[in-house]
Amino acid sequence: MPTPTHDLIASSVLDSQVDSVTFSSISGSYRDLILVGVVKTAATGGPSANLRFNSDSGSNYYFAQMVGNGSTASATSSTTTYVELGTNLYMSSDFTYNFIAQIMDYSVTNKHKTVLSRTNQALDPLNSGRGANAIATRWVSTSAITSITINVYQAVANSTFYLYGIAA
């Protein structure tokens, strides 16, 4: 069996503030994708970070999430209009938000897509400390993923996004 490799497909290093980054025309020549982000934000508070595939904004994303901060933990599940990268975020200009999302079988057209994402997060000051998220999402579509939009509220310069293809 060949050794899988990670090939850089696309990258974006911001030179100004934006609310989203899109990788489009994604080749179907890999088995899986890995999306990595290191984000600084100008926002305090603000919405959570998320992904959309092929501009799909319908309620076609189902997720289960675990959140913990070292002393408390919780779990939730829901249907939403995007792939959640982290909820209950309390973004602030002194915090760097990191995420990694593994997108399995993104180019296969006979089954739904699965995403496993892991993040760090700054929790609302009313809660205790910073924490981590682990989220499993199913995109209810058999379409091959050809574009990914990363929505991150007020991401500032030097935030980075990398998309890797996993060759089998």
C-alpha positions as CSV (number, residue, x, y, z in Angstrom):
1,M,0.0,0.0,0.0
2,P,1.4,3.4,-0.9
3,T,2.2,6.0,1.8
4,P,-0.3,8.8,1.8
5,T,1.2,12.3,1.1
6,H,0.0,15.8,1.9
7,D,0.1,18.1,-1.2
8,L,-0.5,21.8,-0.7
9,I,-3.4,22.6,-3.1
10,A,-4.0,26.2,-2.1
11,S,-3.1,28.8,0.5
12,S,-4.0,32.3,1.6
13,V,-2.1,34.7,3.8
14,L,-4.2,37.7,4.5
15,D,-2.8,41.2,3.8
16,S,-6.0,43.0,5.0
17,Q,-9.1,42.3,7.1
18,V,-11.7,40.0,5.6
19,D,-14.8,38.1,6.7
20,S,-14.2,35.1,4.4
21,V,-11.7,33.2,2.3
22,T,-12.7,30.9,-0.6
23,F,-10.8,28.1,-2.2
24,S,-12.4,27.3,-5.6
25,S,-11.8,25.0,-8.6
26,I,-10.7,22.2,-6.2
27,S,-9.4,19.3,-8.2
28,G,-11.0,15.9,-7.6
29,S,-7.7,14.1,-7.8
30,Y,-7.3,13.4,-4.1
31,R,-9.1,11.1,-1.6
32,D,-9.3,13.5,1.3
33,L,-8.7,17.2,2.2
34,I,-7.1,18.8,5.2
35,L,-7.8,22.5,5.9
36,V,-5.7,24.4,8.4
37,G,-6.3,27.9,9.7
38,V,-4.4,30.2,12.1
39,V,-6.6,33.2,12.6
40,K,-6.3,36.5,14.4
41,T,-9.4,38.7,14.5
42,A,-10.2,42.4,15.0
43,A,-13.5,41.4,16.7
44,T,-14.5,41.1,20.3
45,G,-17.3,38.6,20.6
46,G,-18.5,37.9,17.2
47,P,-19.9,34.8,15.5
48,S,-18.2,31.4,15.3
49,A,-16.0,30.4,12.4
50,N,-17.5,28.0,9.8
51,L,-17.2,26.4,6.3
52,R,-19.6,26.1,3.4
53,F,-19.1,23.7,0.5
54,N,-20.0,24.6,-3.1
55,S,-21.9,27.8,-1.8
56,D,-24.5,25.5,-0.1
57,S,-26.3,27.6,2.5
58,G,-29.2,25.2,3.0
59,S,-29.8,23.3,6.3
60,N,-27.7,20.3,4.9
61,Y,-25.1,20.1,7.6
62,Y,-25.6,17.9,10.7
63,F,-23.0,18.0,13.5
64,A,-22.2,16.6,16.9
65,Q,-19.8,18.7,19.1
66,M,-17.8,18.2,22.2
67,V,-16.4,21.3,24.1
68,G,-14.2,21.3,27.2
69,N,-11.9,23.7,29.1
70,G,-10.2,21.4,31.6
71,S,-12.8,21.6,34.3
72,T,-16.2,21.4,32.5
73,A,-17.3,19.6,29.3
74,S,-20.5,19.6,27.2
75,A,-21.8,18.0,24.1
76,T,-24.4,19.2,21.6
77,S,-25.8,18.2,18.2
78,S,-27.9,20.1,15.6
79,T,-28.6,20.8,12.0
80,T,-27.2,24.0,10.6
81,T,-26.4,25.8,7.3
82,Y,-22.6,25.3,7.5
83,V,-19.7,23.2,8.9
84,E,-19.1,24.5,12.4
85,L,-15.5,25.1,13.3
86,G,-16.0,26.3,16.8
87,T,-19.0,27.5,18.8
88,N,-19.3,29.7,21.9
89,L,-16.3,31.7,20.6
90,Y,-15.4,34.9,22.3
91,M,-13.0,36.3,19.8
92,S,-10.7,39.0,20.9
93,S,-7.7,40.8,19.3
94,D,-5.3,39.2,21.7
95,F,-6.3,35.6,20.8
96,T,-5.2,33.4,17.9
97,Y,-7.8,30.9,16.8
98,N,-6.5,27.7,15.3
99,F,-8.4,25.0,13.5
100,I,-7.9,21.8,11.5
101,A,-10.6,20.2,9.4
102,Q,-10.3,16.8,7.8
103,I,-12.7,16.4,4.9
104,M,-13.1,12.7,3.9
105,D,-14.1,11.5,0.5
106,Y,-14.6,15.0,-0.8
107,S,-14.6,14.0,-4.5
108,V,-16.7,10.9,-4.2
109,T,-20.2,11.3,-5.7
110,N,-22.1,8.3,-4.2
111,K,-22.1,9.3,-0.5
112,H,-22.4,12.2,1.9
113,K,-19.2,14.0,3.1
114,T,-17.8,13.7,6.6
115,V,-15.7,16.4,8.3
116,L,-13.8,16.1,11.6
117,S,-12.6,19.5,13.0
118,R,-10.6,20.4,16.0
119,T,-10.1,23.9,17.4
120,N,-8.9,25.9,20.3
121,Q,-11.1,28.7,21.5
122,A,-11.3,31.6,23.9
123,L,-14.4,31.2,26.0
124,D,-16.7,34.1,26.9
125,P,-15.2,35.9,30.0
126,L,-18.4,34.9,31.9
127,N,-17.2,31.3,31.5
128,S,-13.9,30.0,32.8
129,G,-10.8,29.9,30.7
130,R,-10.0,28.8,27.2
131,G,-11.0,25.5,25.8
132,A,-11.1,23.1,22.8
133,N,-13.7,21.8,20.4
134,A,-14.1,18.6,18.5
135,I,-16.8,18.5,15.9
136,A,-18.0,15.8,13.6
137,T,-20.2,17.0,10.7
138,R,-22.0,15.3,7.8
139,W,-22.8,17.3,4.7
140,V,-25.9,15.8,3.2
141,S,-24.9,15.9,-0.4
142,T,-23.4,13.5,-2.9
143,S,-21.8,16.3,-4.9
144,A,-18.1,16.5,-5.1
145,I,-16.7,19.4,-3.2
146,T,-15.2,21.9,-5.6
147,S,-15.2,25.0,-3.5
148,I,-14.8,25.8,0.2
149,T,-15.7,29.1,1.8
150,I,-14.2,29.8,5.2
151,N,-16.2,32.4,7.1
152,V,-14.2,34.0,10.0
153,Y,-15.5,37.2,11.3
154,Q,-13.1,40.1,10.9
155,A,-9.9,38.0,10.2
156,V,-6.9,40.4,10.1
157,A,-3.6,40.5,8.2
158,N,-1.3,37.6,8.6
159,S,-4.1,35.1,9.3
160,T,-3.3,32.0,7.3
161,F,-5.3,29.3,5.6
162,Y,-3.8,26.1,3.9
163,L,-5.6,23.5,1.9
164,Y,-3.9,20.1,1.5
165,G,-4.9,17.1,-0.7
166,I,-4.2,13.7,0.7
167,A,-3.0,11.4,-2.0
168,A,-3.6,7.7,-1.4
